[in-house]
Amino acid sequence: MSKISLNKLSGSGLSRYYGMIVSISIFLVFITALMGTSIYLSSQVQKNTDQHYVAEQLHQAQHELMQSLLSLKLSYGEDPNSPHMQTTLKTLDESQDTWERSLTALQNGGSFKGNTTEVNISAVGDGDNPKNLATVKTSWTSLSNEVNNYLKVATSPTATSTSLDLAVLQAQAQGVVVNEATESVLESLQRTIQSRSSFLNTLQTVGIAIALLYLILFLVYFVRKLVASDREAEAARRETTEIMDTVNTGLFLLDSELNIGSQYSKELENLVGQTNLGGKNLMDVLSGMISDEDLNTTHAFIGQLYNQRTKERLISSLNPLTRQPVNIPGRDKNDTRYLDFKFNRVYHGTDISRVLVGVSDVTDAVLLEQRIEQEREQNDVQLEMLSTILQADRRLVDDFVRNVKRRNTNINNVLKAPGERQPELRDKVNTMFREVHSMKGEASTLKLHGFTVLAENLENELNRLSKVPSLSGEHFLGLAVHLDELMKLTQTIEDLVSRLGGSGPIHSAHSGEAHTLANYYTKFVSDLAQRNNKSVDFSYVGVEETKDETTDSVIREIAVQVLRNAVVHGIETPEERQSRRKLATGHVRMELLDQGNQFSLVLEDDGKGLDYEAIRAKAVRIGKYSEAEAAQLGNKELLALIFSPGFSTLDKSTEDAGRGVGLDIIKDRVSALGGKIGVSTHAGSYTRFSFTFPKK
């Protein structure tokens, strides 16, 4: 009986716990399957993460290679054995090696060793990744050849910039394609990682939920529900915190009052240089960082985002905070950063509840674009210079380079010369003015527009200084920057001339006619007349040179100044000439004669002559004489005035006249050669300047 009872008890016990045993068995099987699946998915995520790491190394290597090439381009001419050049060349070589190893690993699989991590990956073969990697491979093959060609000669002192230029051009040409293909691979891998991670998280969450469901069968319903709610809330809070602490973009919500929400990404504080932003008004945060005008525009723009009738797609194009330059509080005022703000509406049903704002630092991209634009402008200037030099007489170009270098040196010496008294400082301004005006005149005759612009900028600064009531040494500091630009451009012109080689005259690319001084002056007068809307004929008589380099240079300088004055001041417009019963086309004549012991230079025009009353009126306007004193001046005294520094009858300066320096230069140059000046004029008929220069 005892045995039967025991058997019954045993059977009864098994039946009692059967459901529990089955439940636990199912639970264990479920847990085992869950863990196995989790381990498998984790391994897949790790595999994709390793692939993503290698793709990032490829992407980074591409950018480092591009930056190294651009840095080498900007540093061209520097000693190839300098620390900077050696470091950049090393970085270029390492970037190339990283690019090739990472690309090979991504295409074929295998081991890849980065700076700190070594991974073993399989080939990336999902979706469009093989196609994108093939695109990168194709671009890499052509770029690698150019880079290798450059590295072979990078440290050679006799190497030219051709291989570097080809490598830079190839990198720029392939950069966008490679960047897009690489980013596509990164995005594809990132999506795969996110997808598998999301599935893994979901699987684990479901598994835990099911496991807890088994456990909470022993708990009261409301406790079970409370625990589940707390768990979900905690998971959401943790995910939100992790996202906000990890993203490298400033994210926050903005209400209709422009107040920042309590939750925002940690990066936002770094971008705006402020803390505890929750609840602050966006206008207060941006105040001081951007101009008041941009601040008001931003306020109006965000207001339109809350307007239901305004289309978000249309209003987004009016975003005033795109690549916005800002001054970050607590940082150097000269350290301007560029922030990009993106605004997107957040809807609650059909109502606009908030605006989601994303802020990114795009400083590097903006500065890179600016550097590229500067390089493009420099290349344009060099092309213009080369075109002009090819069409100019080599002797004139050589004289121009020699004269400009001498004048640059003179200006530099004047800047360095001590001087504290006002007369000394004024004399420094006048001396530099003469040198710069001469350079501008020569550049204008050779049609070196880029050089003319730089010289005119320096003239403008000198003109501003001439009007300062009390000068000091600090007023001259800014001139050094302008002078440095002129010196660099002069060196560029000299280098271009040197590369052309030879010493004879360069013939025009469009005609077989060799350049002569007569042609030189004829073209100069023609260009002047066209710019000033006048019709002028020019004739040249006599010898073309004096056989003395200094005298020839001074004669050309005088001719440029007087011819410019003749066209701008002397010759009337065709309408004016016809109203005075003259031919519509004016005439300017230049004569250079060898008179035995001296040379005679005559320049005359059949224009309106010198206007003595205009000279007298200008002398009164600038305060040189009172009206009573000016009325007593004779023609000789009035003629002397036009040779004084800064005197011009024009009230507004142009590229060709109005500075009051031209005749001052003439007086200075003729005096230096021991020559003489003669002026004769008749109202409405002509003006004649004559110069004599003793032979050396």
HULIN-V995619 format. One record per residue. N is the residue number from 0. D_LAST is the distance of its C-alpha to the last C-alpha in whole Angstrom. Layout:
n->N d_last->D_LAST
n->N d_last->D_LAST
//
This chain:
n->0 d_last->152
n->1 d_last->150
n->2 d_last->148
n->3 d_last->148
n->4 d_last->147
n->5 d_last->144
n->6 d_last->143
n->7 d_last->143
n->8 d_last->141
n->9 d_last->138
n->10 d_last->138
n->11 d_last->138
n->12 d_last->135
n->13 d_last->133
n->14 d_last->134
n->15 d_last->133
n->16 d_last->130
n->17 d_last->129
n->18 d_last->127
n->19 d_last->125
n->20 d_last->125
n->21 d_last->123
n->22 d_last->121
n->23 d_last->120
n->24 d_last->119
n->25 d_last->117
n->26 d_last->115
n->27 d_last->115
n->28 d_last->114
n->29 d_last->112
n->30 d_last->110
n->31 d_last->109
n->32 d_last->108
n->33 d_last->106
n->34 d_last->104
n->35 d_last->104
n->36 d_last->102
n->37 d_last->100
n->38 d_last->99
n->39 d_last->98
n->40 d_last->96
n->41 d_last->94
n->42 d_last->94
n->43 d_last->92
n->44 d_last->90
n->45 d_last->89
n->46 d_last->88
n->47 d_last->86
n->48 d_last->84
n->49 d_last->83
n->50 d_last->82
n->51 d_last->80
n->52 d_last->79
n->53 d_last->77
n->54 d_last->76
n->55 d_last->74
n->56 d_last->73
n->57 d_last->71
n->58 d_last->70
n->59 d_last->68
n->60 d_last->67
n->61 d_last->65
n->62 d_last->64
n->63 d_last->62
n->64 d_last->61
n->65 d_last->59
n->66 d_last->58
n->67 d_last->57
n->68 d_last->55
n->69 d_last->53
n->70 d_last->52
n->71 d_last->51
n->72 d_last->49
n->73 d_last->48
n->74 d_last->47
n->75 d_last->45
n->76 d_last->42
n->77 d_last->44
n->78 d_last->45
n->79 d_last->48
n->80 d_last->50
n->81 d_last->50
n->82 d_last->53
n->83 d_last->53
n->84 d_last->52
n->85 d_last->55
n->86 d_last->57
n->87 d_last->56
n->88 d_last->56
n->89 d_last->60
n->90 d_last->61
n->91 d_last->60
n->92 d_last->62
n->93 d_last->65
n->94 d_last->65
n->95 d_last->65
n->96 d_last->68
n->97 d_last->70
n->98 d_last->69
n->99 d_last->70
n->100 d_last->73
n->101 d_last->74
n->102 d_last->74
n->103 d_last->76
n->104 d_last->79
n->105 d_last->79
n->106 d_last->79
n->107 d_last->82
n->108 d_last->83
n->109 d_last->83
n->110 d_last->82
n->111 d_last->79
n->112 d_last->77
n->113 d_last->75
n->114 d_last->73
n->115 d_last->77
n->116 d_last->79
n->117 d_last->81
n->118 d_last->83
n->119 d_last->85
n->120 d_last->85
n->121 d_last->86
n->122 d_last->84
n->123 d_last->83
n->124 d_last->85
n->125 d_last->86
n->126 d_last->85
n->127 d_last->82
n->128 d_last->80
n->129 d_last->80
n->130 d_last->78
n->131 d_last->76
n->132 d_last->76
n->133 d_last->75
n->134 d_last->72
n->135 d_last->71
n->136 d_last->71
n->137 d_last->69
n->138 d_last->66
n->139 d_last->66
n->140 d_last->66
n->141 d_last->63
n->142 d_last->61
n->143 d_last->63
n->144 d_last->61
n->145 d_last->58
n->146 d_last->58
n->147 d_last->59
n->148 d_last->56
n->149 d_last->54
n->150 d_last->56
n->151 d_last->55
n->152 d_last->52
n->153 d_last->51
n->154 d_last->50
n->155 d_last->48
n->156 d_last->45
n->157 d_last->43
n->158 d_last->46
n->159 d_last->44
n->160 d_last->46
n->161 d_last->47
n->162 d_last->51
n->163 d_last->51
n->164 d_last->50
n->165 d_last->53
n->166 d_last->55
n->167 d_last->54
n->168 d_last->54
n->169 d_last->58
n->170 d_last->59
n->171 d_last->58
n->172 d_last->59
n->173 d_last->63
n->174 d_last->63
n->175 d_last->65
n->176 d_last->67
n->177 d_last->68
n->178 d_last->68
n->179 d_last->71
n->180 d_last->73
n->181 d_last->73
n->182 d_last->74
n->183 d_last->76
n->184 d_last->78
n->185 d_last->78
n->186 d_last->79
n->187 d_last->82
n->188 d_last->83
n->189 d_last->83
n->190 d_last->85
n->191 d_last->87
n->192 d_last->87
n->193 d_last->88
n->194 d_last->91
n->195 d_last->92
n->196 d_last->92
n->197 d_last->94
n->198 d_last->96
n->199 d_last->97
n->200 d_last->97
n->201 d_last->99
n->202 d_last->102
n->203 d_last->102
n->204 d_last->102
n->205 d_last->105
n->206 d_last->107
n->207 d_last->107
n->208 d_last->108
n->209 d_last->111
n->210 d_last->112
n->211 d_last->112
n->212 d_last->114
n->213 d_last->116
n->214 d_last->116
n->215 d_last->117
n->216 d_last->120
n->217 d_last->121
n->218 d_last->120
n->219 d_last->120
n->220 d_last->119
n->221 d_last->117
n->222 d_last->115
n->223 d_last->114
n->224 d_last->112
n->225 d_last->111
n->226 d_last->110
n->227 d_last->108
n->228 d_last->106
n->229 d_last->105
n->230 d_last->104
n->231 d_last->102
n->232 d_last->100
n->233 d_last->99
n->234 d_last->98
n->235 d_last->96
n->236 d_last->94
n->237 d_last->93
n->238 d_last->92
n->239 d_last->90
n->240 d_last->89
n->241 d_last->87
n->242 d_last->86
n->243 d_last->84
n->244 d_last->83
n->245 d_last->82
n->246 d_last->80
n->247 d_last->76
n->248 d_last->76
n->249 d_last->77
n->250 d_last->80
n->251 d_last->82
n->252 d_last->84
n->253 d_last->83
n->254 d_last->86
n->255 d_last->86
n->256 d_last->85
n->257 d_last->82
n->258 d_last->84
n->259 d_last->83
n->260 d_last->86
n->261 d_last->88
n->262 d_last->87
n->263 d_last->83
n->264 d_last->81
n->265 d_last->80
n->266 d_last->77
n->267 d_last->76
n->268 d_last->76
n->269 d_last->73
n->270 d_last->71
n->271 d_last->72
n->272 d_last->72
n->273 d_last->75
n->274 d_last->79
n->275 d_last->82
n->276 d_last->81
n->277 d_last->85
n->278 d_last->86
n->279 d_last->82
n->280 d_last->81
n->281 d_last->78
n->282 d_last->76
n->283 d_last->76
n->284 d_last->75
n->285 d_last->72
n->286 d_last->71
n->287 d_last->68
n->288 d_last->67
n->289 d_last->66
n->290 d_last->65
n->291 d_last->67
n->292 d_last->66
n->293 d_last->67
n->294 d_last->70
n->295 d_last->72
n->296 d_last->71
n->297 d_last->73
n->298 d_last->76
n->299 d_last->76
n->300 d_last->76
n->301 d_last->78
n->302 d_last->81
n->303 d_last->80
n->304 d_last->81
n->305 d_last->85
n->306 d_last->85
n->307 d_last->88
n->308 d_last->86
n->309 d_last->83
n->310 d_last->82
n->311 d_last->81
n->312 d_last->79
n->313 d_last->77
n->314 d_last->76
n->315 d_last->75
n->316 d_last->72
n->317 d_last->71
n->318 d_last->71
n->319 d_last->69
n->320 d_last->69
n->321 d_last->67
n->322 d_last->65
n->323 d_last->65
n->324 d_last->62
n->325 d_last->64
n->326 d_last->64
n->327 d_last->66
n->328 d_last->68
n->329 d_last->67
n->330 d_last->64
n->331 d_last->61
n->332 d_last->60
n->333 d_last->57
n->334 d_last->59
n->335 d_last->60
n->336 d_last->62
n->337 d_last->63
n->338 d_last->67
n->339 d_last->69
n->340 d_last->72
n->341 d_last->75
n->342 d_last->78
n->343 d_last->81
n->344 d_last->84
n->345 d_last->87
n->346 d_last->91
n->347 d_last->94
n->348 d_last->96
n->349 d_last->94
n->350 d_last->93
n->351 d_last->89
n->352 d_last->90
n->353 d_last->87
n->354 d_last->83
n->355 d_last->82
n->356 d_last->79
n->357 d_last->77
n->358 d_last->74
n->359 d_last->71
n->360 d_last->68
n->361 d_last->65
n->362 d_last->62
n->363 d_last->61
n->364 d_last->61
n->365 d_last->59
n->366 d_last->57
n->367 d_last->57
n->368 d_last->56
n->369 d_last->53
n->370 d_last->52
n->371 d_last->52
n->372 d_last->51
n->373 d_last->48
n->374 d_last->47
n->375 d_last->48
n->376 d_last->45
n->377 d_last->43
n->378 d_last->43
n->379 d_last->43
n->380 d_last->39
n->381 d_last->39
n->382 d_last->40
n->383 d_last->38
n->384 d_last->35
n->385 d_last->36
n->386 d_last->37
n->387 d_last->33
n->388 d_last->31
n->389 d_last->33
n->390 d_last->33
n->391 d_last->29
n->392 d_last->26
n->393 d_last->25
n->394 d_last->21
n->395 d_last->22
n->396 d_last->24
n->397 d_last->22
n->398 d_last->20
n->399 d_last->22
n->400 d_last->24
n->401 d_last->21
n->402 d_last->20
n->403 d_last->24
n->404 d_last->24
n->405 d_last->21
n->406 d_last->23
n->407 d_last->26
n->408 d_last->25
n->409 d_last->24
n->410 d_last->27
n->411 d_last->29
n->412 d_last->28
n->413 d_last->28
n->414 d_last->32
n->415 d_last->32
n->416 d_last->31
n->417 d_last->34
n->418 d_last->35
n->419 d_last->38
n->420 d_last->37
n->421 d_last->37
n->422 d_last->34
n->423 d_last->32
n->424 d_last->34
n->425 d_last->33
n->426 d_last->29
n->427 d_last->30
n->428 d_last->31
n->429 d_last->28
n->430 d_last->26
n->431 d_last->27
n->432 d_last->28
n->433 d_last->25
n->434 d_last->24
n->435 d_last->27
n->436 d_last->27
n->437 d_last->23
n->438 d_last->25
n->439 d_last->28
n->440 d_last->26
n->441 d_last->24
n->442 d_last->28
n->443 d_last->29
n->444 d_last->27
n->445 d_last->28
n->446 d_last->32
n->447 d_last->32
n->448 d_last->35
n->449 d_last->36
n->450 d_last->33
n->451 d_last->33
n->452 d_last->36
n->453 d_last->35
n->454 d_last->32
n->455 d_last->34
n->456 d_last->37
n->457 d_last->34
n->458 d_last->33
n->459 d_last->37
n->460 d_last->38
n->461 d_last->35
n->462 d_last->36
n->463 d_last->39
n->464 d_last->38
n->465 d_last->36
n->466 d_last->40
n->467 d_last->42
n->468 d_last->43
n->469 d_last->43
n->470 d_last->40
n->471 d_last->41
n->472 d_last->40
n->473 d_last->42
n->474 d_last->41
n->475 d_last->38
n->476 d_last->40
n->477 d_last->40
n->478 d_last->36
n->479 d_last->36
n->480 d_last->39
n->481 d_last->36
n->482 d_last->33
n->483 d_last->35
n->484 d_last->36
n->485 d_last->32
n->486 d_last->32
n->487 d_last->34
n->488 d_last->34
n->489 d_last->30
n->490 d_last->32
n->491 d_last->34
n->492 d_last->31
n->493 d_last->29
n->494 d_last->33
n->495 d_last->34
n->496 d_last->30
n->497 d_last->31
n->498 d_last->34
n->499 d_last->33
n->500 d_last->31
n->501 d_last->29
n->502 d_last->26
n->503 d_last->26
n->504 d_last->26
n->505 d_last->30
n->506 d_last->32
n->507 d_last->34
n->508 d_last->38
n->509 d_last->39
n->510 d_last->37
n->511 d_last->36
n->512 d_last->33
n->513 d_last->29
n->514 d_last->27
n->515 d_last->24
n->516 d_last->22
n->517 d_last->24
n->518 d_last->27
n->519 d_last->26
n->520 d_last->25
n->521 d_last->28
n->522 d_last->30
n->523 d_last->29
n->524 d_last->30
n->525 d_last->33
n->526 d_last->34
n->527 d_last->33
n->528 d_last->35
n->529 d_last->38
n->530 d_last->38
n->531 d_last->38
n->532 d_last->41
n->533 d_last->39
n->534 d_last->38
n->535 d_last->35
n->536 d_last->33
n->537 d_last->30
n->538 d_last->28
n->539 d_last->24
n->540 d_last->22
n->541 d_last->19
n->542 d_last->17
n->543 d_last->17
n->544 d_last->14
n->545 d_last->10
n->546 d_last->10
n->547 d_last->8
n->548 d_last->11
n->549 d_last->10
n->550 d_last->9
n->551 d_last->12
n->552 d_last->14
n->553 d_last->14
n->554 d_last->14
n->555 d_last->17
n->556 d_last->19
n->557 d_last->18
n->558 d_last->20
n->559 d_last->23
n->560 d_last->24
n->561 d_last->24
n->562 d_last->26
n->563 d_last->28
n->564 d_last->29
n->565 d_last->29
n->566 d_last->32
n->567 d_last->34
n->568 d_last->34
n->569 d_last->33
n->570 d_last->35
n->571 d_last->39
n->572 d_last->41
n->573 d_last->43
n->574 d_last->46
n->575 d_last->44
n->576 d_last->42
n->577 d_last->46
n->578 d_last->47
n->579 d_last->45
n->580 d_last->46
n->581 d_last->42
n->582 d_last->42
n->583 d_last->42
n->584 d_last->39
n->585 d_last->36
n->586 d_last->33
n->587 d_last->29
n->588 d_last->26
n->589 d_last->22
n->590 d_last->20
n->591 d_last->16
n->592 d_last->15
n->593 d_last->13
n->594 d_last->13
n->595 d_last->11
n->596 d_last->9
n->597 d_last->9
n->598 d_last->10
n->599 d_last->14
n->600 d_last->16
n->601 d_last->20
n->602 d_last->23
n->603 d_last->26
n->604 d_last->30
n->605 d_last->33
n->606 d_last->35
n->607 d_last->36
n->608 d_last->34
n->609 d_last->33
n->610 d_last->36
n->611 d_last->36
n->612 d_last->40
n->613 d_last->39
n->614 d_last->36
n->615 d_last->38
n->616 d_last->41
n->617 d_last->39
n->618 d_last->38
n->619 d_last->42
n->620 d_last->43
n->621 d_last->40
n->622 d_last->41
n->623 d_last->38
n->624 d_last->40
n->625 d_last->44
n->626 d_last->45
n->627 d_last->46
n->628 d_last->42
n->629 d_last->41
n->630 d_last->43
n->631 d_last->41
n->632 d_last->37
n->633 d_last->36
n->634 d_last->33
n->635 d_last->30
n->636 d_last->31
n->637 d_last->32
n->638 d_last->29
n->639 d_last->28
n->640 d_last->30
n->641 d_last->29
n->642 d_last->26
n->643 d_last->28
n->644 d_last->28
n->645 d_last->31
n->646 d_last->32
n->647 d_last->33
n->648 d_last->36
n->649 d_last->38
n->650 d_last->40
n->651 d_last->40
n->652 d_last->37
n->653 d_last->37
n->654 d_last->35
n->655 d_last->33
n->656 d_last->33
n->657 d_last->34
n->658 d_last->32
n->659 d_last->31
n->660 d_last->27
n->661 d_last->25
n->662 d_last->24
n->663 d_last->24
n->664 d_last->21
n->665 d_last->19
n->666 d_last->19
n->667 d_last->18
n->668 d_last->15
n->669 d_last->14
n->670 d_last->15
n->671 d_last->13
n->672 d_last->9
n->673 d_last->10
n->674 d_last->12
n->675 d_last->15
n->676 d_last->18
n->677 d_last->21
n->678 d_last->24
n->679 d_last->27
n->680 d_last->30
n->681 d_last->34
n->682 d_last->37
n->683 d_last->38
n->684 d_last->36
n->685 d_last->32
n->686 d_last->29
n->687 d_last->26
n->688 d_last->22
n->689 d_last->19
n->690 d_last->16
n->691 d_last->13
n->692 d_last->9
n->693 d_last->6
n->694 d_last->4
n->695 d_last->0
//
